[in-house]
Amino acid sequence: MSRDLRWGGAVRYFVKRMAETVFTYYGFAVTTRNGHCCRCGRFPGVRQRLHILVDETKQELLEYGIDCWPLNMLPALQKAIQEERDEERKKVMQANFARFSRLNDAETISEPDGKTLRWMELQRERSMTGLTTTNKVVWTVKATNFKIVGTFDYTEKAEAEALVSKLMSEGKGEHFVSKEKVPMLS
């Protein structure tokens, strides 16, 4: 799914997501080296801080800069709350807004731990490539110079070993079977 997360598209997407689920809000927190504002695309600079929101259920990360957050995102959410007619969506928006408006209450804002920062880095890398990759294990038949002769699914190990014995019986040199992880696009 392609979405425009710049300027007006980012504000519309933000308001839409705020009505769907309650986000975990980390406040104006330290981000990773590739962190950038979802609205304007700017990097945070020396301070390395952005307003960080995480949807734990969909594993989605949203980050907003020091200018975009108070001047664009929060006013858009306030306006959407006033205009919303569906009471359920309005309650979710109000719950999110209540979390976001506690900026000065230090006890409600926690810095992301190392595991969360690593997860944020992975999400950012995936969003930069445009692909979500997972790995699958396959069996590869290789010659001694590590040139791949054949690739088989994990459940087809017997076929891979049969190819090795066939190649060696035909006098094509030494071959072996190895297990490898390869990217699987989802």
Secondary structure as UniProt FT lines:
FT   HELIX           8..18
FT   TURN            19..20
FT   STRAND          24..30
FT   TURN            33..34
FT   TURN            38..40
FT   HELIX           45..47
FT   STRAND          49..55
FT   TURN            56..59
FT   STRAND          60..64
FT   TURN            66..67
FT   HELIX           69..73
FT   HELIX           74..83
FT   HELIX           87..100
FT   TURN            103..104
FT   HELIX           106..108
FT   HELIX           114..129
FT   STRAND          133..143
FT   TURN            144..145
FT   STRAND          148..153
FT   HELIX           154..156
FT   HELIX           157..169
FT   TURN            170..171
FT   STRAND          175..185
//
